[in-house]
Structures are given as C-alpha cells and as structure tokens.
C-alpha cells in the first residue's frame, strides 16, 4: 500500500558506488525507510566502512536508510552428518554420502576408506577455498565460541601437533559419534575477530537483525544469533571490549520496534503491548547446533537451543516456558 511499509534489500555491492547510489535514489523516490544487509565480506573486507559512510550521507540528507547487522560471524557448519564437510568434493565421498548415517559412520571408521579419502584431491577447485581454508576453520565446542582466536584454527592445531590438517579435520568430525562440527566463518570474520562487528553494531544508522532463517538448513544455523548477541557481547567476550547490557537489550528490542513503526512494543511501560522475554542471565547460554530429521520426506535441518529463557510472553500471554511452547497462540499478523 502506497505510503506504508519499508524496503529491505540484499546486495553483494559488486559495484559499491553505483549500487549504493541506486538504493539511495529508490529510497528517495519511494519516500519510505530502507534497510540493507551490512556485512564484512572476506574478499572486500573494507566494504562495510564504505557503506557506513553512504548511510551517514543519506540520513544527513533526510533519507532514512539503515544497515542491518548480525552480531556474530555467519559460518558454514561442516560435519559428516551435515550437508557439507571438508571432503565433500573428493571422489570417494560420494560413496559415503549415499549411505544412511549409521552405515556412513561405519564406513568413515574404516581405516582403508579414511586413508583413501584423506589423500584425494578436490574435484571442484572452488570448494577448496570454501571447505579447505584451514586457517579459517575452527572446532565448534560446547558452549560454542563464535570469536575463536587464530591458535584455535585447524591449521594452528596441526602445526602444534605435527599432524596432517586433514587428519585433524577428520577426527574432529568423527567425534561425538560422527556429529562433531567444524565452523568455517565466511562473513564478519575477515580480520579474525569481531571488532568490525562491534563498530557496525554501535553505529547510529544500523539495526541488529539478519540471520539465515532456513535457506541452508543443513549448513548454516543462525537461530541463536540474538541469544549470543547478549551472552557474548555483554558477558563472555574475552578478545576485546564488551557492550553494556542495557545498550544491547535496547538495540534488540526498542530500536528495531521503532524502525518498523511498532511504537507499542520494545519497552516496558503502561499502555504498551506486553511482548516480553524473562531471562535468567546467570544460566543464559547457547547450546551446540543439533540435527533433526523432521522436514517432509525425512529431510534434515539444524536446530540450536538455548538455556535461560524462563518465559516468553506475547501480548501478556506465556507462549514459551523454559524453552518449550505452551498452548497459547496470541500472535497475529502485523501490517503497515
């Protein structure tokens, strides 16, 4: 409907100057707020700063455009049960991939198959960049660390232990009965830390959002991005400055609500809609991702649960209690 809503855009910004100018012209013509995905990309690690400058120029001229930021890296979850792993493009993997997981695990434990797979070259050279970038690949521990230091990389582990890095990767994924996970950050980790993310999160013309909501269900799991925004940035970060708890809570709630025009929520005050999360901060934690087979025809997807959500209230009704759904269905579609 004309004069309502907002515009949301995803662009790779292959031509940063031209594409950012086009988006600004569209926002000016539509006279509606616009937001676009703001990320640090490995191959153009400077691009996010360029785009922040364009956001400042647009807003100074009265055109409301914001960058939408995620507070942690977007990473590929690699494992023998998942959609991809470091050996996915090697010829022998086809034999394992065709098997149900219990039989695949038995094959993976066979010394002969292991030796053959480890020495094979990748059939797809492009996959080597994505799946064999060993200095940018990290074991995903429990609880997960989304800002791992360089010495936790598979390359560093192999150097310390004097082992072949492929063997390290194979053993990590074979752990936990073949359900071990290797994390390959592909977005927001070009510098090997989250300082760029901290600057993006703190900028006045950004919003905290994003996250893969289901497009890559066996490869990426951003379900806990909001939870880890709180745990990592306000309490657990060890590799740099933390953020105040009140600031992060406001960024996740009130700032997003106002940006969307939802003025009746995002704060606790008389007369506002009672959409609330009651959190136990001391036991607030993200768990390891887990794979479930509940899609049609037994398809798989990654889930990631969290501890410490005592209750979730929607319009004053408890819809979740200790992470489990209640029978309350108090939501409704919101327009405009």
Sine and cosine of phi, psi and omega as CSV:
sin_phi,cos_phi,sin_psi,cos_psi,sin_omega,cos_omega
0.00,0.00,0.73,-0.68,-0.06,-1.00
-0.86,0.51,0.72,-0.70,0.05,-1.00
0.99,0.10,0.15,0.99,0.01,-1.00
-0.73,-0.69,0.22,-0.97,0.06,-1.00
0.98,0.21,-0.12,-0.99,0.05,-1.00
-0.58,-0.82,0.12,-0.99,-0.07,-1.00
-0.94,-0.35,0.73,-0.68,0.05,-1.00
-0.82,-0.57,0.75,-0.66,-0.17,-0.99
-0.76,-0.66,0.61,-0.79,0.19,-0.98
-0.87,-0.49,0.80,-0.60,0.02,-1.00
-0.60,-0.80,0.56,-0.83,0.11,-0.99
-0.99,0.14,-0.21,0.98,-0.01,-1.00
0.78,0.62,0.78,0.63,0.06,-1.00
-0.90,0.44,-0.51,0.86,0.15,-0.99
-0.88,-0.48,1.00,0.08,-0.19,-0.98
-0.83,0.56,-0.72,0.69,-0.06,-1.00
-0.91,0.42,-0.74,0.68,-0.05,-1.00
-0.92,0.39,-0.72,0.70,-0.07,-1.00
-0.93,0.36,-0.63,0.77,0.04,-1.00
-0.92,0.40,-0.57,0.82,0.06,-1.00
-0.92,0.39,-0.65,0.76,0.04,-1.00
-0.88,0.48,-0.72,0.70,-0.01,-1.00
-0.88,0.48,-0.63,0.77,0.02,-1.00
-0.90,0.43,-0.66,0.75,0.03,-1.00
-0.89,0.46,-0.63,0.78,0.03,-1.00
-0.90,0.44,-0.71,0.70,-0.01,-1.00
-0.90,0.44,-0.62,0.78,0.03,-1.00
-0.91,0.42,-0.67,0.74,-0.02,-1.00
-0.94,0.35,-0.63,0.78,-0.03,-1.00
-0.97,0.23,-0.39,0.92,-0.06,-1.00
0.81,0.59,0.63,0.78,0.07,-1.00
-0.77,-0.64,0.45,-0.89,0.06,-1.00
-0.89,0.47,0.55,-0.83,0.03,-1.00
-0.79,-0.62,0.55,-0.83,0.15,-0.99
-0.71,-0.71,0.58,-0.82,0.07,-1.00
-0.69,-0.72,0.38,-0.93,-0.03,-1.00
-0.93,0.37,0.83,-0.56,-0.01,-1.00
-0.91,-0.42,0.92,-0.40,-0.14,-0.99
-0.68,-0.73,0.40,-0.92,0.18,-0.98
-0.99,-0.12,0.90,-0.43,-0.04,-1.00
-0.99,-0.15,0.60,-0.80,-0.07,-1.00
-0.86,0.52,-0.69,0.73,-0.12,-0.99
-0.99,0.16,-0.30,0.95,0.07,-1.00
-0.70,-0.72,0.93,0.37,-0.14,-0.99
-0.92,0.40,-0.21,0.98,0.00,-1.00
-1.00,-0.01,-0.19,0.98,-0.19,-0.98
-0.88,0.48,-0.59,0.81,-0.05,-1.00
-0.88,0.47,-0.58,0.81,0.04,-1.00
-0.92,0.38,-0.65,0.76,0.06,-1.00
-0.86,0.52,-0.70,0.72,-0.03,-1.00
-0.94,0.34,-0.58,0.82,0.09,-1.00
-0.87,0.48,-0.64,0.77,0.06,-1.00
-0.88,0.47,-0.63,0.77,0.02,-1.00
-0.93,0.38,-0.58,0.81,0.06,-1.00
-0.89,0.46,-0.68,0.74,0.00,-1.00
-0.89,0.46,-0.67,0.75,0.01,-1.00
-0.90,0.44,-0.70,0.71,-0.02,-1.00
-0.90,0.44,-0.72,0.69,-0.03,-1.00
-0.93,0.38,-0.57,0.82,0.06,-1.00
-0.89,0.45,-0.49,0.87,0.02,-1.00
-1.00,0.03,0.05,1.00,0.06,-1.00
1.00,-0.04,0.20,0.98,0.04,-1.00
-0.97,-0.26,0.94,-0.33,-0.09,-1.00
-0.97,0.23,0.98,-0.20,0.07,-1.00
-0.81,-0.59,0.70,-0.71,0.00,-1.00
-0.81,-0.58,0.43,-0.90,0.14,-0.99
-0.99,-0.14,0.71,-0.71,-0.01,-1.00
-0.99,-0.17,0.83,-0.55,-0.21,-0.98
-0.87,-0.49,0.57,-0.82,0.20,-0.98
-0.95,-0.30,0.66,-0.75,-0.15,-0.99
-0.99,0.16,0.22,0.98,0.05,-1.00
-0.44,-0.90,0.11,-0.99,0.05,-1.00
-0.92,0.39,0.45,-0.89,0.25,-0.97
-1.00,-0.09,0.86,-0.52,-0.11,-0.99
-0.79,-0.61,0.49,-0.87,0.13,-0.99
-0.99,0.15,0.79,-0.61,0.09,-1.00
-1.00,-0.01,0.92,-0.38,-0.10,-0.99
-0.94,-0.34,0.73,-0.69,-0.01,-1.00
-0.17,-0.99,0.24,-0.97,-0.04,-1.00
-0.94,0.33,-0.37,0.93,0.04,-1.00
-0.99,-0.12,-0.21,0.98,-0.11,-0.99
-1.00,0.01,-0.06,-1.00,-0.10,-0.99
-0.95,0.32,-0.49,0.87,0.01,-1.00
-0.63,-0.77,0.34,-0.94,0.11,-0.99
-0.45,-0.90,0.15,-0.99,-0.07,-1.00
-0.87,0.50,-0.24,0.97,-0.04,-1.00
-0.94,-0.35,0.20,0.98,-0.12,-0.99
-0.87,0.49,-0.49,0.87,-0.04,-1.00
-0.99,-0.16,0.25,0.97,0.04,-1.00
-1.00,-0.04,0.62,-0.78,-0.16,-0.99
-0.80,0.60,-0.68,0.73,-0.07,-1.00
-0.93,0.37,-0.32,0.95,-0.04,-1.00
-0.90,0.43,-0.48,0.88,0.00,-1.00
-0.84,0.54,-0.60,0.80,0.02,-1.00
-0.89,0.46,-0.68,0.73,-0.01,-1.00
-0.96,0.29,-0.65,0.76,-0.08,-1.00
-0.89,0.45,-0.47,0.88,-0.05,-1.00
-0.97,0.22,-0.16,0.99,-0.09,-1.00
-1.00,-0.07,0.52,-0.85,0.21,-0.98
-0.85,0.53,0.47,-0.88,-0.17,-0.99
-0.84,0.55,-0.67,0.74,0.02,-1.00
-0.85,0.53,-0.66,0.75,0.03,-1.00
-0.96,0.29,-0.56,0.83,0.07,-1.00
-0.89,0.46,-0.67,0.74,0.00,-1.00
-0.89,0.46,-0.65,0.76,0.04,-1.00
-0.88,0.47,-0.66,0.75,0.03,-1.00
-0.91,0.41,-0.66,0.75,-0.01,-1.00
-0.89,0.45,-0.46,0.89,0.02,-1.00
-0.99,0.12,-0.09,1.00,0.01,-1.00
-0.98,0.22,0.84,-0.54,-0.05,-1.00
-0.85,0.53,-0.59,0.81,-0.01,-1.00
-0.92,0.40,-0.71,0.70,0.03,-1.00
-0.90,0.44,-0.69,0.73,0.01,-1.00
-0.84,0.54,-0.75,0.66,-0.04,-1.00
-0.88,0.48,-0.64,0.77,-0.01,-1.00
-0.92,0.38,-0.70,0.71,-0.05,-1.00
-0.91,0.41,-0.62,0.78,-0.10,-1.00
-0.91,0.41,-0.48,0.88,-0.08,-1.00
-0.99,-0.15,-0.12,0.99,-0.03,-1.00
-0.95,0.30,0.57,-0.82,0.10,-0.99
-0.99,0.17,0.31,-0.95,0.07,-1.00
-0.96,0.27,0.73,-0.68,0.05,-1.00
-0.95,0.30,-0.44,0.90,-0.02,-1.00
-0.91,-0.41,0.95,-0.30,-0.02,-1.00
-0.85,0.53,-0.56,0.83,0.00,-1.00
-0.90,0.43,-0.52,0.85,0.00,-1.00
-0.92,0.39,-0.47,0.88,0.00,-1.00
-0.89,0.46,-0.64,0.77,0.02,-1.00
-0.91,0.43,-0.67,0.74,-0.06,-1.00
-0.98,0.21,-0.62,0.79,-0.19,-0.98
-0.95,-0.32,-0.21,0.98,-0.03,-1.00
-0.82,-0.57,0.45,0.89,0.06,-1.00
-1.00,0.08,0.98,0.20,-0.27,-0.96
-0.89,0.46,-0.51,0.86,-0.01,-1.00
-0.96,0.27,-0.18,0.98,0.04,-1.00
-0.91,-0.42,0.40,0.92,0.00,-1.00
-0.84,-0.55,0.70,-0.72,-0.15,-0.99
-0.69,-0.73,0.60,-0.80,0.12,-0.99
-0.92,0.39,0.66,-0.75,0.04,-1.00
-1.00,-0.07,0.94,-0.35,-0.09,-1.00
-1.00,-0.04,-0.04,-1.00,0.03,-1.00
-0.84,-0.54,0.93,-0.36,0.03,1.00
-0.97,0.25,0.40,-0.92,-0.05,-1.00
-0.91,0.41,0.61,-0.79,0.10,-1.00
-0.94,-0.35,0.92,-0.39,-0.04,-1.00
-0.99,-0.10,0.15,0.99,0.15,-0.99
-0.73,-0.68,0.86,0.51,-0.07,-1.00
-0.95,0.32,0.58,-0.81,0.03,-1.00
-0.97,0.23,0.30,-0.95,-0.03,-1.00
-0.83,0.56,-0.56,0.83,-0.04,-1.00
-0.94,0.33,-0.14,0.99,0.07,-1.00
-1.00,-0.04,-0.05,1.00,-0.02,-1.00
-0.93,0.36,0.35,-0.94,0.03,-1.00
-0.90,0.44,-0.58,0.82,0.02,-1.00
-0.89,0.45,-0.68,0.73,0.00,-1.00
-0.93,0.37,-0.62,0.78,0.04,-1.00
-0.88,0.47,-0.69,0.73,-0.01,-1.00
-0.90,0.43,-0.65,0.76,0.00,-1.00
-0.91,0.42,-0.66,0.75,-0.01,-1.00
-0.91,0.41,-0.65,0.76,-0.10,-0.99
-1.00,0.01,-0.12,0.99,-0.03,-1.00
0.90,0.43,0.60,0.80,-0.03,-1.00
-0.87,-0.50,0.29,-0.96,0.11,-0.99
-0.93,0.36,0.72,-0.70,-0.09,-1.00
-0.91,0.41,-0.50,0.86,0.06,-1.00
-0.90,0.44,-0.59,0.80,0.05,-1.00
-0.91,0.42,-0.65,0.76,0.05,-1.00
-0.85,0.52,-0.75,0.66,-0.02,-1.00
-0.88,0.48,-0.70,0.71,-0.02,-1.00
-0.86,0.50,-0.73,0.69,-0.04,-1.00
-0.92,0.39,-0.61,0.79,0.02,-1.00
-0.89,0.45,-0.67,0.74,-0.02,-1.00
-0.97,0.24,-0.41,0.91,0.03,-1.00
-0.98,0.20,-0.28,0.96,0.03,-1.00
-0.91,0.41,0.27,-0.96,-0.01,-1.00
0.82,0.58,0.72,0.69,0.01,-1.00
0.82,0.57,0.69,0.72,0.06,-1.00
0.99,0.14,0.17,0.98,-0.05,-1.00
-0.93,-0.36,0.27,0.96,0.09,-1.00
-0.90,0.44,0.55,-0.83,-0.09,-1.00
-0.85,-0.53,0.71,-0.71,0.17,-0.99
-0.95,-0.30,0.73,-0.68,-0.01,-1.00
-0.98,-0.21,0.82,-0.58,0.07,-1.00
-0.91,-0.41,1.00,-0.04,0.02,-1.00
-0.88,0.47,0.79,-0.61,0.00,-1.00
-0.90,-0.43,-0.27,0.96,-0.01,-1.00
-0.73,-0.68,0.61,-0.79,0.09,-1.00
0.94,0.35,0.37,0.93,0.00,-1.00
-0.62,-0.78,0.45,0.89,-0.04,-1.00
-0.90,0.44,-0.47,0.88,-0.01,-1.00
-1.00,-0.04,-0.03,1.00,-0.03,-1.00
0.98,0.21,0.21,0.98,0.11,-0.99
-0.42,-0.91,-0.07,-1.00,-0.10,-1.00
-0.94,-0.35,0.42,0.91,0.01,-1.00
-0.91,0.42,-0.62,0.79,0.05,-1.00
-0.89,0.46,-0.64,0.77,0.03,-1.00
-0.90,0.44,-0.66,0.75,0.01,-1.00
-0.85,0.52,-0.67,0.74,0.01,-1.00
-0.92,0.39,-0.65,0.76,0.02,-1.00
-0.91,0.42,-0.69,0.72,-0.01,-1.00
-0.88,0.47,-0.58,0.82,-0.06,-1.00
-1.00,0.08,-0.05,1.00,-0.06,-1.00
-0.97,0.24,0.64,-0.77,-0.05,-1.00
-0.92,0.39,-0.27,0.96,-0.02,-1.00
-0.94,-0.35,0.53,0.85,0.10,-0.99
-0.83,-0.56,0.35,-0.94,0.11,-0.99
-0.82,-0.58,0.47,-0.88,0.07,-1.00
-1.00,-0.05,0.87,-0.49,-0.02,-1.00
-0.33,-0.95,-0.71,-0.71,0.00,-1.00
0.89,0.45,-0.25,-0.97,-0.06,-1.00
0.96,-0.29,0.73,-0.68,0.01,-1.00
-0.96,0.27,0.91,-0.41,-0.10,-0.99
-1.00,-0.09,0.21,0.98,0.04,-1.00
0.59,-0.81,0.05,1.00,-0.02,-1.00
-0.96,0.28,-0.43,0.90,-0.05,-1.00
-0.74,-0.67,0.92,0.39,-0.28,-0.96
-0.92,0.39,-0.35,0.94,0.03,-1.00
-0.94,-0.34,0.28,0.96,-0.12,-0.99
-0.70,-0.71,-0.59,0.81,-0.03,-1.00
-0.80,-0.60,0.64,-0.77,0.02,-1.00
-0.66,-0.75,0.99,-0.12,0.03,-1.00
-0.98,-0.22,0.25,0.97,-0.10,-0.99
-0.85,0.53,-0.50,0.87,-0.08,-1.00
-0.99,-0.16,0.26,0.97,-0.08,-1.00
-0.86,0.51,-0.63,0.78,0.01,-1.00
-0.92,0.40,-0.69,0.72,0.00,-1.00
-0.89,0.45,-0.72,0.69,-0.03,-1.00
-0.94,0.33,-0.38,0.93,0.14,-0.99
-0.86,0.52,-0.64,0.77,0.02,-1.00
-0.98,0.21,-0.76,0.65,-0.08,-1.00
-0.92,0.39,-0.73,0.68,-0.10,-0.99
-0.95,0.31,-0.77,0.64,-0.17,-0.99
-0.98,0.20,-0.46,0.89,-0.06,-1.00
-0.98,-0.21,-0.25,0.97,-0.14,-0.99
-0.68,-0.74,-0.67,0.74,-0.26,-0.97
-0.96,-0.27,-0.15,0.99,-0.10,-1.00
-0.90,0.43,0.70,-0.71,-0.02,-1.00
-0.87,-0.49,-0.20,0.98,-0.15,-0.99
-0.95,-0.33,0.43,0.90,0.02,-1.00
0.31,-0.95,-0.14,-0.99,-0.07,-1.00
-0.91,0.42,0.66,-0.75,0.12,-0.99
-1.00,0.00,0.09,-1.00,0.03,-1.00
-0.90,-0.44,0.55,-0.83,0.02,-1.00
-0.88,0.47,0.63,-0.78,-0.03,-1.00
-0.86,0.52,-0.71,0.70,-0.01,-1.00
-0.88,0.48,-0.61,0.79,0.02,-1.00
-0.89,0.45,-0.73,0.69,-0.03,-1.00
-0.92,0.40,-0.66,0.75,0.04,-1.00
-0.87,0.50,-0.69,0.72,0.02,-1.00
-0.90,0.44,-0.64,0.77,-0.02,-1.00
-0.91,0.41,-0.57,0.82,-0.01,-1.00
-0.98,0.19,-0.37,0.93,-0.13,-0.99
-0.89,-0.46,-0.98,0.19,-0.14,-0.99
-0.88,0.47,-0.70,0.72,-0.05,-1.00
-0.88,0.47,-0.68,0.74,0.01,-1.00
-0.93,0.37,-0.65,0.76,0.00,-1.00
-0.88,0.48,-0.73,0.69,-0.02,-1.00
-0.92,0.40,-0.60,0.80,0.02,-1.00
-0.88,0.48,-0.57,0.82,0.01,-1.00
-1.00,0.08,-0.06,1.00,-0.04,-1.00
0.99,0.14,0.27,0.96,0.01,-1.00
-1.00,-0.07,0.98,0.18,-0.13,-0.99
-0.97,0.23,-0.13,0.99,-0.06,-1.00
-0.99,-0.12,0.25,0.97,-0.01,-1.00
-0.49,-0.87,0.07,-1.00,-0.02,-1.00
1.00,-0.05,0.02,1.00,0.04,-1.00
-0.50,-0.87,0.30,-0.95,0.05,-1.00
-0.96,-0.28,0.95,-0.31,-0.03,-1.00
-0.32,-0.95,0.47,-0.88,0.03,-1.00
-0.83,0.55,0.69,-0.73,0.05,-1.00
1.00,0.00,-0.20,0.98,0.03,-1.00
-1.00,-0.02,0.34,-0.94,0.01,-1.00
-0.93,0.37,0.73,-0.69,-0.08,-1.00
-1.00,0.06,0.93,0.36,0.14,-0.99
-0.99,-0.12,0.95,-0.31,-0.18,-0.98
-0.67,-0.74,0.50,-0.86,0.23,-0.97
-0.89,-0.45,0.80,-0.60,0.10,-1.00
-0.99,-0.15,0.89,-0.46,-0.12,-0.99
-0.91,-0.42,0.60,-0.80,0.19,-0.98
-0.99,-0.17,0.99,-0.11,-0.17,-0.99
-0.88,0.47,-0.54,0.84,-0.06,-1.00
-0.94,0.34,-0.48,0.88,0.03,-1.00
-0.91,-0.40,0.33,0.94,0.00,-1.00
-0.97,0.26,0.90,-0.43,-0.05,-1.00
-0.43,-0.90,0.45,-0.89,0.09,-1.00
-1.00,-0.09,0.68,-0.74,0.05,-1.00
-1.00,-0.07,0.19,-0.98,0.11,-0.99
-0.90,0.43,0.58,-0.81,0.13,-0.99
-0.87,0.49,0.51,-0.86,0.03,-1.00
-0.73,-0.69,0.48,-0.88,-0.03,-1.00
-0.98,-0.19,0.74,-0.67,0.07,-1.00
-0.82,-0.58,0.41,-0.91,-0.05,-1.00
-0.90,-0.44,0.94,0.35,-0.08,-1.00
-0.85,-0.53,0.21,0.98,0.09,-1.00
-1.00,0.08,0.25,-0.97,0.02,-1.00
-0.79,0.61,0.62,-0.78,-0.05,-1.00
0.88,0.48,0.42,0.91,0.05,-1.00
0.98,0.19,0.34,0.94,0.02,-1.00
-0.89,0.47,0.45,-0.89,-0.09,-1.00
-0.97,-0.24,0.43,-0.90,0.10,-0.99
-0.44,-0.90,0.44,-0.90,0.03,-1.00
-1.00,0.04,0.71,-0.71,0.16,-0.99
-0.88,-0.47,0.43,-0.90,0.11,-0.99
-0.61,-0.79,0.89,-0.45,-0.05,-1.00
-1.00,-0.10,0.18,-0.98,0.00,-1.00
-0.64,-0.77,0.51,-0.86,0.10,-1.00
-0.98,-0.19,0.49,-0.87,0.12,-0.99
0.97,-0.26,-0.07,1.00,0.11,-0.99
-0.99,0.10,0.99,-0.11,-0.05,-1.00
-0.92,0.38,-0.71,0.70,-0.01,-1.00
-0.36,-0.93,0.54,-0.84,0.14,-0.99
-0.87,-0.49,0.81,-0.58,-0.01,-1.00
-0.93,-0.38,0.72,-0.69,0.08,-1.00
-0.85,-0.53,0.89,-0.46,-0.08,-1.00
0.80,0.59,0.61,0.79,0.07,-1.00
1.00,0.08,-0.11,0.99,0.01,-1.00
-0.98,-0.21,0.66,-0.75,0.00,-1.00
-0.97,0.24,0.90,-0.43,0.00,-1.00
-0.98,-0.19,-0.43,0.90,0.09,-1.00
-0.70,-0.71,0.65,-0.76,0.04,-1.00
-0.76,-0.65,0.88,-0.48,-0.07,-1.00
0.77,0.64,0.66,0.75,0.08,-1.00
0.99,0.13,-0.03,1.00,-0.01,-1.00
-0.94,-0.35,0.65,-0.76,-0.04,-1.00
-0.94,0.33,0.58,-0.82,0.15,-0.99
-0.99,-0.12,-0.11,-0.99,0.00,-1.00
-1.00,0.07,-0.08,1.00,-0.07,-1.00
-0.95,0.31,0.74,-0.68,0.04,-1.00
-0.79,-0.61,0.95,0.31,-0.15,-0.99
-0.99,-0.11,0.12,0.99,0.00,-1.00
-0.99,0.16,0.26,-0.97,0.07,-1.00
-0.45,-0.89,0.33,-0.94,0.02,-1.00
-0.96,0.29,0.67,-0.74,0.00,-1.00
-0.93,-0.37,0.74,-0.67,0.02,-1.00
-0.84,-0.55,0.45,-0.89,0.17,-0.99
0.96,0.28,0.00,0.00,0.00,0.00
